[in-house]
Structures are given as structure tokens and as C-alpha cells.
Amino acid sequence: MLELEDIINTYFSALLKKRGFKFIAELHAKWDALKDFESPEFRLRFVSDRGQVFVEIGPNAPDNKWFELRSVRSLVLNEEFLQIEEYNELALFLEQYYSTLATMFNSQNIAETIQRHKKFTEQWQRKEHPDWFKS
């Protein structure tokens, strides 16, 4: 299984460098770790949690809200969620839709992005787990 650093270096380091991302924070706990990077347009967070690595995206803001990149990809492309381990697809999505993501996560559009993402996530949950919503 790939570790957090391996995943960043293998799949995302070229994009991070090309788009001017700067390393801004790191946290290591017994089972978990995270690394945050910031570009002029938005932030990326790589989270290792119990052996799985997640990629998250958020605006450049002090009270930053994070979104799992797989769900943002599904929202933008209107496709099913990728498997967690499909890092190559996430990196490709970041590269191909960078300007779209920059627009979605800028200060003028973040409120709308939050609302769209919430609605999308609720619809997905109702479809995937209808028994959660039975009264």
C-alpha cells in the first residue's frame, strides 16, 4: 500500500510544482497524517487515515472548508465517484479542470459551490443509501 508521501510524489508533485503550490502545513499522529498545500487559487490537502489516503480541496480562506476531491470531480463531471485509490484520475482531473476549480473555489463563488456540493452529496446519498432516509 502506498504511503502519503509516495502518493503525493508519484501522482501530484508535477501538478503542485507547475501550478505554484506551496507547502503550508503538516500534521502527524499515531495512525493519521496530513499535508496541506496552497496555490494562488485554492488549497489541496492530502489525508492519510487508517491506511487510506484522501485528497481534499478547499478555498484559500482562514476558515477553510474542505471537500473530498472525488465528490467534487463527480459534481463537475456528473459521473460516479472514483474508487479511493484512483489517484492518477484525480491528478488528471485537477490538471484538466484547474481553471474550473479555481473559479468554483474563489471567494466570489465559494458559497454557491458549498450549496451545489451539499445538494449533490444529498442526492448521491439518497440514491446510494435509500434506507438511511426511511422514516
Chimera marker file (.cmm) of the C-alpha trace (Angstrom):
<marker_set name="trace">
<marker id="1" x="0.000" y="0.000" z="0.000" r="1" g="1" b="0" radius="0.5"/>
<marker id="2" x="1.333" y="3.419" z="-0.910" r="1" g="1" b="0" radius="0.5"/>
<marker id="3" x="2.049" y="5.908" z="1.841" r="1" g="1" b="0" radius="0.5"/>
<marker id="4" x="1.018" y="9.560" z="1.882" r="1" g="1" b="0" radius="0.5"/>
<marker id="5" x="4.397" y="10.864" z="0.652" r="1" g="1" b="0" radius="0.5"/>
<marker id="6" x="4.559" y="8.229" z="-2.100" r="1" g="1" b="0" radius="0.5"/>
<marker id="7" x="1.120" y="9.201" z="-3.408" r="1" g="1" b="0" radius="0.5"/>
<marker id="8" x="1.937" y="12.911" z="-3.403" r="1" g="1" b="0" radius="0.5"/>
<marker id="9" x="5.284" y="12.341" z="-5.116" r="1" g="1" b="0" radius="0.5"/>
<marker id="10" x="4.011" y="9.789" z="-7.647" r="1" g="1" b="0" radius="0.5"/>
<marker id="11" x="0.768" y="11.412" z="-8.739" r="1" g="1" b="0" radius="0.5"/>
<marker id="12" x="0.651" y="15.066" z="-7.691" r="1" g="1" b="0" radius="0.5"/>
<marker id="13" x="4.162" y="16.544" z="-7.398" r="1" g="1" b="0" radius="0.5"/>
<marker id="14" x="4.358" y="17.718" z="-11.038" r="1" g="1" b="0" radius="0.5"/>
<marker id="15" x="0.993" y="19.476" z="-10.767" r="1" g="1" b="0" radius="0.5"/>
<marker id="16" x="1.899" y="21.036" z="-7.409" r="1" g="1" b="0" radius="0.5"/>
<marker id="17" x="5.104" y="22.436" z="-8.874" r="1" g="1" b="0" radius="0.5"/>
<marker id="18" x="3.576" y="23.541" z="-12.192" r="1" g="1" b="0" radius="0.5"/>
<marker id="19" x="0.686" y="25.397" z="-10.531" r="1" g="1" b="0" radius="0.5"/>
<marker id="20" x="2.793" y="27.122" z="-7.874" r="1" g="1" b="0" radius="0.5"/>
<marker id="21" x="1.529" y="25.257" z="-4.818" r="1" g="1" b="0" radius="0.5"/>
<marker id="22" x="3.440" y="25.939" z="-1.613" r="1" g="1" b="0" radius="0.5"/>
<marker id="23" x="3.609" y="23.546" z="1.326" r="1" g="1" b="0" radius="0.5"/>
<marker id="24" x="1.824" y="25.222" z="4.269" r="1" g="1" b="0" radius="0.5"/>
<marker id="25" x="1.077" y="22.653" z="6.992" r="1" g="1" b="0" radius="0.5"/>
<marker id="26" x="1.708" y="19.132" z="8.159" r="1" g="1" b="0" radius="0.5"/>
<marker id="27" x="0.372" y="17.002" z="10.985" r="1" g="1" b="0" radius="0.5"/>
<marker id="28" x="1.382" y="13.520" z="12.070" r="1" g="1" b="0" radius="0.5"/>
<marker id="29" x="-0.459" y="11.421" z="14.626" r="1" g="1" b="0" radius="0.5"/>
<marker id="30" x="-0.171" y="7.761" z="15.546" r="1" g="1" b="0" radius="0.5"/>
<marker id="31" x="-2.334" y="6.466" z="12.677" r="1" g="1" b="0" radius="0.5"/>
<marker id="32" x="-3.051" y="9.592" z="10.679" r="1" g="1" b="0" radius="0.5"/>
<marker id="33" x="-1.192" y="12.308" z="8.808" r="1" g="1" b="0" radius="0.5"/>
<marker id="34" x="-1.988" y="15.255" z="6.596" r="1" g="1" b="0" radius="0.5"/>
<marker id="35" x="-0.163" y="17.689" z="4.361" r="1" g="1" b="0" radius="0.5"/>
<marker id="36" x="-1.616" y="20.964" z="3.104" r="1" g="1" b="0" radius="0.5"/>
<marker id="37" x="-0.567" y="22.884" z="0.009" r="1" g="1" b="0" radius="0.5"/>
<marker id="38" x="-1.762" y="26.279" z="-1.216" r="1" g="1" b="0" radius="0.5"/>
<marker id="39" x="-1.761" y="27.804" z="-4.687" r="1" g="1" b="0" radius="0.5"/>
<marker id="40" x="-2.918" y="31.300" z="-5.586" r="1" g="1" b="0" radius="0.5"/>
<marker id="41" x="-6.305" y="29.738" z="-6.491" r="1" g="1" b="0" radius="0.5"/>
<marker id="42" x="-7.119" y="27.108" z="-3.847" r="1" g="1" b="0" radius="0.5"/>
<marker id="43" x="-5.729" y="24.634" z="-1.322" r="1" g="1" b="0" radius="0.5"/>
<marker id="44" x="-5.159" y="20.894" z="-1.523" r="1" g="1" b="0" radius="0.5"/>
<marker id="45" x="-4.979" y="18.583" z="1.472" r="1" g="1" b="0" radius="0.5"/>
<marker id="46" x="-3.685" y="15.015" z="1.446" r="1" g="1" b="0" radius="0.5"/>
<marker id="47" x="-5.005" y="12.986" z="4.382" r="1" g="1" b="0" radius="0.5"/>
<marker id="48" x="-3.809" y="9.580" z="5.486" r="1" g="1" b="0" radius="0.5"/>
<marker id="49" x="-6.452" y="7.962" z="7.683" r="1" g="1" b="0" radius="0.5"/>
<marker id="50" x="-6.160" y="4.334" z="8.818" r="1" g="1" b="0" radius="0.5"/>
<marker id="51" x="-4.252" y="3.216" z="5.754" r="1" g="1" b="0" radius="0.5"/>
<marker id="52" x="-6.258" y="5.145" z="3.166" r="1" g="1" b="0" radius="0.5"/>
<marker id="53" x="-5.215" y="8.410" z="1.538" r="1" g="1" b="0" radius="0.5"/>
<marker id="54" x="-7.814" y="11.024" z="0.628" r="1" g="1" b="0" radius="0.5"/>
<marker id="55" x="-7.341" y="14.165" z="-1.444" r="1" g="1" b="0" radius="0.5"/>
<marker id="56" x="-9.338" y="17.226" z="-0.430" r="1" g="1" b="0" radius="0.5"/>
<marker id="57" x="-9.778" y="20.665" z="-1.958" r="1" g="1" b="0" radius="0.5"/>
<marker id="58" x="-10.787" y="23.947" z="-0.362" r="1" g="1" b="0" radius="0.5"/>
<marker id="59" x="-10.698" y="27.703" z="-0.786" r="1" g="1" b="0" radius="0.5"/>
<marker id="60" x="-7.857" y="29.943" z="0.334" r="1" g="1" b="0" radius="0.5"/>
<marker id="61" x="-9.562" y="31.192" z="3.470" r="1" g="1" b="0" radius="0.5"/>
<marker id="62" x="-8.778" y="31.251" z="7.182" r="1" g="1" b="0" radius="0.5"/>
<marker id="63" x="-11.976" y="29.310" z="7.960" r="1" g="1" b="0" radius="0.5"/>
<marker id="64" x="-11.327" y="26.863" z="5.146" r="1" g="1" b="0" radius="0.5"/>
<marker id="65" x="-13.950" y="24.221" z="4.393" r="1" g="1" b="0" radius="0.5"/>
<marker id="66" x="-12.614" y="21.012" z="2.834" r="1" g="1" b="0" radius="0.5"/>
<marker id="67" x="-14.293" y="18.877" z="0.168" r="1" g="1" b="0" radius="0.5"/>
<marker id="68" x="-13.221" y="15.412" z="-0.877" r="1" g="1" b="0" radius="0.5"/>
<marker id="69" x="-11.856" y="15.783" z="-4.399" r="1" g="1" b="0" radius="0.5"/>
<marker id="70" x="-13.631" y="12.613" z="-5.557" r="1" g="1" b="0" radius="0.5"/>
<marker id="71" x="-17.003" y="14.197" z="-4.798" r="1" g="1" b="0" radius="0.5"/>
<marker id="72" x="-16.044" y="17.497" z="-6.434" r="1" g="1" b="0" radius="0.5"/>
<marker id="73" x="-14.939" y="15.564" z="-9.518" r="1" g="1" b="0" radius="0.5"/>
<marker id="74" x="-18.290" y="13.757" z="-9.590" r="1" g="1" b="0" radius="0.5"/>
<marker id="75" x="-20.123" y="17.064" z="-9.255" r="1" g="1" b="0" radius="0.5"/>
<marker id="76" x="-18.170" y="18.728" z="-12.086" r="1" g="1" b="0" radius="0.5"/>
<marker id="77" x="-18.227" y="15.771" z="-14.475" r="1" g="1" b="0" radius="0.5"/>
<marker id="78" x="-21.641" y="14.406" z="-13.453" r="1" g="1" b="0" radius="0.5"/>
<marker id="79" x="-20.074" y="10.956" z="-13.051" r="1" g="1" b="0" radius="0.5"/>
<marker id="80" x="-19.982" y="8.296" z="-10.370" r="1" g="1" b="0" radius="0.5"/>
<marker id="81" x="-17.425" y="8.545" z="-7.581" r="1" g="1" b="0" radius="0.5"/>
<marker id="82" x="-13.989" y="7.113" z="-8.296" r="1" g="1" b="0" radius="0.5"/>
<marker id="83" x="-12.532" y="4.444" z="-6.057" r="1" g="1" b="0" radius="0.5"/>
<marker id="84" x="-10.328" y="5.977" z="-3.359" r="1" g="1" b="0" radius="0.5"/>
<marker id="85" x="-7.150" y="4.566" z="-4.885" r="1" g="1" b="0" radius="0.5"/>
<marker id="86" x="-7.617" y="6.136" z="-8.334" r="1" g="1" b="0" radius="0.5"/>
<marker id="87" x="-5.070" y="8.892" z="-7.719" r="1" g="1" b="0" radius="0.5"/>
<marker id="88" x="-3.998" y="9.086" z="-11.354" r="1" g="1" b="0" radius="0.5"/>
<marker id="89" x="-7.570" y="10.016" z="-12.344" r="1" g="1" b="0" radius="0.5"/>
<marker id="90" x="-7.736" y="12.649" z="-9.597" r="1" g="1" b="0" radius="0.5"/>
<marker id="91" x="-4.442" y="14.187" z="-10.712" r="1" g="1" b="0" radius="0.5"/>
<marker id="92" x="-5.643" y="14.219" z="-14.333" r="1" g="1" b="0" radius="0.5"/>
<marker id="93" x="-8.908" y="15.869" z="-13.259" r="1" g="1" b="0" radius="0.5"/>
<marker id="94" x="-7.003" y="18.548" z="-11.329" r="1" g="1" b="0" radius="0.5"/>
<marker id="95" x="-4.876" y="19.308" z="-14.361" r="1" g="1" b="0" radius="0.5"/>
<marker id="96" x="-7.706" y="19.327" z="-16.915" r="1" g="1" b="0" radius="0.5"/>
<marker id="97" x="-10.214" y="21.272" z="-14.785" r="1" g="1" b="0" radius="0.5"/>
<marker id="98" x="-7.830" y="23.551" z="-12.894" r="1" g="1" b="0" radius="0.5"/>
<marker id="99" x="-9.450" y="26.802" z="-14.114" r="1" g="1" b="0" radius="0.5"/>
<marker id="100" x="-12.940" y="25.444" z="-13.352" r="1" g="1" b="0" radius="0.5"/>
<marker id="101" x="-11.831" y="24.553" z="-9.824" r="1" g="1" b="0" radius="0.5"/>
<marker id="102" x="-10.153" y="27.947" z="-9.414" r="1" g="1" b="0" radius="0.5"/>
<marker id="103" x="-13.474" y="29.597" z="-10.283" r="1" g="1" b="0" radius="0.5"/>
<marker id="104" x="-15.520" y="27.290" z="-8.040" r="1" g="1" b="0" radius="0.5"/>
<marker id="105" x="-13.280" y="27.899" z="-5.018" r="1" g="1" b="0" radius="0.5"/>
<marker id="106" x="-12.663" y="31.635" z="-5.312" r="1" g="1" b="0" radius="0.5"/>
<marker id="107" x="-14.165" y="33.986" z="-2.729" r="1" g="1" b="0" radius="0.5"/>
<marker id="108" x="-16.960" y="35.151" z="-5.064" r="1" g="1" b="0" radius="0.5"/>
<marker id="109" x="-18.208" y="31.618" z="-5.816" r="1" g="1" b="0" radius="0.5"/>
<marker id="110" x="-17.454" y="29.530" z="-2.732" r="1" g="1" b="0" radius="0.5"/>
<marker id="111" x="-20.919" y="29.994" z="-1.181" r="1" g="1" b="0" radius="0.5"/>
<marker id="112" x="-22.563" y="28.716" z="-4.377" r="1" g="1" b="0" radius="0.5"/>
<marker id="113" x="-20.047" y="25.847" z="-4.567" r="1" g="1" b="0" radius="0.5"/>
<marker id="114" x="-20.876" y="24.847" z="-0.988" r="1" g="1" b="0" radius="0.5"/>
<marker id="115" x="-24.602" y="24.818" z="-1.801" r="1" g="1" b="0" radius="0.5"/>
<marker id="116" x="-24.156" y="22.866" z="-5.051" r="1" g="1" b="0" radius="0.5"/>
<marker id="117" x="-21.896" y="20.345" z="-3.347" r="1" g="1" b="0" radius="0.5"/>
<marker id="118" x="-24.314" y="19.885" z="-0.435" r="1" g="1" b="0" radius="0.5"/>
<marker id="119" x="-27.245" y="19.284" z="-2.803" r="1" g="1" b="0" radius="0.5"/>
<marker id="120" x="-25.177" y="16.903" z="-4.941" r="1" g="1" b="0" radius="0.5"/>
<marker id="121" x="-23.983" y="14.946" z="-1.907" r="1" g="1" b="0" radius="0.5"/>
<marker id="122" x="-27.501" y="14.629" z="-0.504" r="1" g="1" b="0" radius="0.5"/>
<marker id="123" x="-28.814" y="13.369" z="-3.855" r="1" g="1" b="0" radius="0.5"/>
<marker id="124" x="-25.966" y="10.866" z="-4.096" r="1" g="1" b="0" radius="0.5"/>
<marker id="125" x="-26.584" y="9.614" z="-0.548" r="1" g="1" b="0" radius="0.5"/>
<marker id="126" x="-30.310" y="9.175" z="-1.219" r="1" g="1" b="0" radius="0.5"/>
<marker id="127" x="-29.510" y="7.190" z="-4.362" r="1" g="1" b="0" radius="0.5"/>
<marker id="128" x="-26.745" y="5.037" z="-2.840" r="1" g="1" b="0" radius="0.5"/>
<marker id="129" x="-28.277" y="4.560" z="0.623" r="1" g="1" b="0" radius="0.5"/>
<marker id="130" x="-32.068" y="4.933" z="0.407" r="1" g="1" b="0" radius="0.5"/>
<marker id="131" x="-32.531" y="3.060" z="3.696" r="1" g="1" b="0" radius="0.5"/>
<marker id="132" x="-30.809" y="5.949" z="5.531" r="1" g="1" b="0" radius="0.5"/>
<marker id="133" x="-33.751" y="8.175" z="4.643" r="1" g="1" b="0" radius="0.5"/>
<marker id="134" x="-36.694" y="5.973" z="5.592" r="1" g="1" b="0" radius="0.5"/>
<marker id="135" x="-38.922" y="7.466" z="8.248" r="1" g="1" b="0" radius="0.5"/>
<link id1="1" id2="2" r="1" g="1" b="0" radius="0.2"/>
<link id1="2" id2="3" r="1" g="1" b="0" radius="0.2"/>
<link id1="3" id2="4" r="1" g="1" b="0" radius="0.2"/>
<link id1="4" id2="5" r="1" g="1" b="0" radius="0.2"/>
<link id1="5" id2="6" r="1" g="1" b="0" radius="0.2"/>
<link id1="6" id2="7" r="1" g="1" b="0" radius="0.2"/>
<link id1="7" id2="8" r="1" g="1" b="0" radius="0.2"/>
<link id1="8" id2="9" r="1" g="1" b="0" radius="0.2"/>
<link id1="9" id2="10" r="1" g="1" b="0" radius="0.2"/>
<link id1="10" id2="11" r="1" g="1" b="0" radius="0.2"/>
<link id1="11" id2="12" r="1" g="1" b="0" radius="0.2"/>
<link id1="12" id2="13" r="1" g="1" b="0" radius="0.2"/>
<link id1="13" id2="14" r="1" g="1" b="0" radius="0.2"/>
<link id1="14" id2="15" r="1" g="1" b="0" radius="0.2"/>
<link id1="15" id2="16" r="1" g="1" b="0" radius="0.2"/>
<link id1="16" id2="17" r="1" g="1" b="0" radius="0.2"/>
<link id1="17" id2="18" r="1" g="1" b="0" radius="0.2"/>
<link id1="18" id2="19" r="1" g="1" b="0" radius="0.2"/>
<link id1="19" id2="20" r="1" g="1" b="0" radius="0.2"/>
<link id1="20" id2="21" r="1" g="1" b="0" radius="0.2"/>
<link id1="21" id2="22" r="1" g="1" b="0" radius="0.2"/>
<link id1="22" id2="23" r="1" g="1" b="0" radius="0.2"/>
<link id1="23" id2="24" r="1" g="1" b="0" radius="0.2"/>
<link id1="24" id2="25" r="1" g="1" b="0" radius="0.2"/>
<link id1="25" id2="26" r="1" g="1" b="0" radius="0.2"/>
<link id1="26" id2="27" r="1" g="1" b="0" radius="0.2"/>
<link id1="27" id2="28" r="1" g="1" b="0" radius="0.2"/>
<link id1="28" id2="29" r="1" g="1" b="0" radius="0.2"/>
<link id1="29" id2="30" r="1" g="1" b="0" radius="0.2"/>
<link id1="30" id2="31" r="1" g="1" b="0" radius="0.2"/>
<link id1="31" id2="32" r="1" g="1" b="0" radius="0.2"/>
<link id1="32" id2="33" r="1" g="1" b="0" radius="0.2"/>
<link id1="33" id2="34" r="1" g="1" b="0" radius="0.2"/>
<link id1="34" id2="35" r="1" g="1" b="0" radius="0.2"/>
<link id1="35" id2="36" r="1" g="1" b="0" radius="0.2"/>
<link id1="36" id2="37" r="1" g="1" b="0" radius="0.2"/>
<link id1="37" id2="38" r="1" g="1" b="0" radius="0.2"/>
<link id1="38" id2="39" r="1" g="1" b="0" radius="0.2"/>
<link id1="39" id2="40" r="1" g="1" b="0" radius="0.2"/>
<link id1="40" id2="41" r="1" g="1" b="0" radius="0.2"/>
<link id1="41" id2="42" r="1" g="1" b="0" radius="0.2"/>
<link id1="42" id2="43" r="1" g="1" b="0" radius="0.2"/>
<link id1="43" id2="44" r="1" g="1" b="0" radius="0.2"/>
<link id1="44" id2="45" r="1" g="1" b="0" radius="0.2"/>
<link id1="45" id2="46" r="1" g="1" b="0" radius="0.2"/>
<link id1="46" id2="47" r="1" g="1" b="0" radius="0.2"/>
<link id1="47" id2="48" r="1" g="1" b="0" radius="0.2"/>
<link id1="48" id2="49" r="1" g="1" b="0" radius="0.2"/>
<link id1="49" id2="50" r="1" g="1" b="0" radius="0.2"/>
<link id1="50" id2="51" r="1" g="1" b="0" radius="0.2"/>
<link id1="51" id2="52" r="1" g="1" b="0" radius="0.2"/>
<link id1="52" id2="53" r="1" g="1" b="0" radius="0.2"/>
<link id1="53" id2="54" r="1" g="1" b="0" radius="0.2"/>
<link id1="54" id2="55" r="1" g="1" b="0" radius="0.2"/>
<link id1="55" id2="56" r="1" g="1" b="0" radius="0.2"/>
<link id1="56" id2="57" r="1" g="1" b="0" radius="0.2"/>
<link id1="57" id2="58" r="1" g="1" b="0" radius="0.2"/>
<link id1="58" id2="59" r="1" g="1" b="0" radius="0.2"/>
<link id1="59" id2="60" r="1" g="1" b="0" radius="0.2"/>
<link id1="60" id2="61" r="1" g="1" b="0" radius="0.2"/>
<link id1="61" id2="62" r="1" g="1" b="0" radius="0.2"/>
<link id1="62" id2="63" r="1" g="1" b="0" radius="0.2"/>
<link id1="63" id2="64" r="1" g="1" b="0" radius="0.2"/>
<link id1="64" id2="65" r="1" g="1" b="0" radius="0.2"/>
<link id1="65" id2="66" r="1" g="1" b="0" radius="0.2"/>
<link id1="66" id2="67" r="1" g="1" b="0" radius="0.2"/>
<link id1="67" id2="68" r="1" g="1" b="0" radius="0.2"/>
<link id1="68" id2="69" r="1" g="1" b="0" radius="0.2"/>
<link id1="69" id2="70" r="1" g="1" b="0" radius="0.2"/>
<link id1="70" id2="71" r="1" g="1" b="0" radius="0.2"/>
<link id1="71" id2="72" r="1" g="1" b="0" radius="0.2"/>
<link id1="72" id2="73" r="1" g="1" b="0" radius="0.2"/>
<link id1="73" id2="74" r="1" g="1" b="0" radius="0.2"/>
<link id1="74" id2="75" r="1" g="1" b="0" radius="0.2"/>
<link id1="75" id2="76" r="1" g="1" b="0" radius="0.2"/>
<link id1="76" id2="77" r="1" g="1" b="0" radius="0.2"/>
<link id1="77" id2="78" r="1" g="1" b="0" radius="0.2"/>
<link id1="78" id2="79" r="1" g="1" b="0" radius="0.2"/>
<link id1="79" id2="80" r="1" g="1" b="0" radius="0.2"/>
<link id1="80" id2="81" r="1" g="1" b="0" radius="0.2"/>
<link id1="81" id2="82" r="1" g="1" b="0" radius="0.2"/>
<link id1="82" id2="83" r="1" g="1" b="0" radius="0.2"/>
<link id1="83" id2="84" r="1" g="1" b="0" radius="0.2"/>
<link id1="84" id2="85" r="1" g="1" b="0" radius="0.2"/>
<link id1="85" id2="86" r="1" g="1" b="0" radius="0.2"/>
<link id1="86" id2="87" r="1" g="1" b="0" radius="0.2"/>
<link id1="87" id2="88" r="1" g="1" b="0" radius="0.2"/>
<link id1="88" id2="89" r="1" g="1" b="0" radius="0.2"/>
<link id1="89" id2="90" r="1" g="1" b="0" radius="0.2"/>
<link id1="90" id2="91" r="1" g="1" b="0" radius="0.2"/>
<link id1="91" id2="92" r="1" g="1" b="0" radius="0.2"/>
<link id1="92" id2="93" r="1" g="1" b="0" radius="0.2"/>
<link id1="93" id2="94" r="1" g="1" b="0" radius="0.2"/>
<link id1="94" id2="95" r="1" g="1" b="0" radius="0.2"/>
<link id1="95" id2="96" r="1" g="1" b="0" radius="0.2"/>
<link id1="96" id2="97" r="1" g="1" b="0" radius="0.2"/>
<link id1="97" id2="98" r="1" g="1" b="0" radius="0.2"/>
<link id1="98" id2="99" r="1" g="1" b="0" radius="0.2"/>
<link id1="99" id2="100" r="1" g="1" b="0" radius="0.2"/>
<link id1="100" id2="101" r="1" g="1" b="0" radius="0.2"/>
<link id1="101" id2="102" r="1" g="1" b="0" radius="0.2"/>
<link id1="102" id2="103" r="1" g="1" b="0" radius="0.2"/>
<link id1="103" id2="104" r="1" g="1" b="0" radius="0.2"/>
<link id1="104" id2="105" r="1" g="1" b="0" radius="0.2"/>
<link id1="105" id2="106" r="1" g="1" b="0" radius="0.2"/>
<link id1="106" id2="107" r="1" g="1" b="0" radius="0.2"/>
<link id1="107" id2="108" r="1" g="1" b="0" radius="0.2"/>
<link id1="108" id2="109" r="1" g="1" b="0" radius="0.2"/>
<link id1="109" id2="110" r="1" g="1" b="0" radius="0.2"/>
<link id1="110" id2="111" r="1" g="1" b="0" radius="0.2"/>
<link id1="111" id2="112" r="1" g="1" b="0" radius="0.2"/>
<link id1="112" id2="113" r="1" g="1" b="0" radius="0.2"/>
<link id1="113" id2="114" r="1" g="1" b="0" radius="0.2"/>
<link id1="114" id2="115" r="1" g="1" b="0" radius="0.2"/>
<link id1="115" id2="116" r="1" g="1" b="0" radius="0.2"/>
<link id1="116" id2="117" r="1" g="1" b="0" radius="0.2"/>
<link id1="117" id2="118" r="1" g="1" b="0" radius="0.2"/>
<link id1="118" id2="119" r="1" g="1" b="0" radius="0.2"/>
<link id1="119" id2="120" r="1" g="1" b="0" radius="0.2"/>
<link id1="120" id2="121" r="1" g="1" b="0" radius="0.2"/>
<link id1="121" id2="122" r="1" g="1" b="0" radius="0.2"/>
<link id1="122" id2="123" r="1" g="1" b="0" radius="0.2"/>
<link id1="123" id2="124" r="1" g="1" b="0" radius="0.2"/>
<link id1="124" id2="125" r="1" g="1" b="0" radius="0.2"/>
<link id1="125" id2="126" r="1" g="1" b="0" radius="0.2"/>
<link id1="126" id2="127" r="1" g="1" b="0" radius="0.2"/>
<link id1="127" id2="128" r="1" g="1" b="0" radius="0.2"/>
<link id1="128" id2="129" r="1" g="1" b="0" radius="0.2"/>
<link id1="129" id2="130" r="1" g="1" b="0" radius="0.2"/>
<link id1="130" id2="131" r="1" g="1" b="0" radius="0.2"/>
<link id1="131" id2="132" r="1" g="1" b="0" radius="0.2"/>
<link id1="132" id2="133" r="1" g="1" b="0" radius="0.2"/>
<link id1="133" id2="134" r="1" g="1" b="0" radius="0.2"/>
<link id1="134" id2="135" r="1" g="1" b="0" radius="0.2"/>
</marker_set>
